[in-house]
Amino acid sequence: MEQGIYLSGISKAELKDLIKEALKDILKEGNDCLSHTADILDIKQAADFLKSKITTLYEKTSTKTIPHFKKGNKLYFRRQELEEWIQKGKVKTVDDVQAEAITYTTRKQRRG
């Protein structure tokens, strides 16, 4: 009831501003929670994210070739770890390979 006392002496514009600020705070708190839980994916979400079949993911988890964790009989994945896993599979360009070859041969010549 204490809020009724405060609200009785304010203008419509001030009330509107108070409500806007309160809604912004509520939405911000909600987004923080959502972003944290959105980081953890179940098997279906991970398959959708990777554009892969669920059976393929089960195979990759059983061979421990994809980062995951297990709670009970459920598999979970972190979105960031999946992104990093994808990036590790980057195919080198011809320029990348040539640069590595040059670096390797110049190091060999210095040692030899």
Secondary structure, DSSP 4 states (H G I P E B T S, - for coil): -HHHHHHTTS-HHHHHHHHHHHHHHHHHHHHHHHHHHHTEEEHHHHHHHHT--HHHHHHHHHTT-S--EEETTEEEEEHHHHHHHHHHTPPPPHHHHHHHHHHHHHHHHHH-
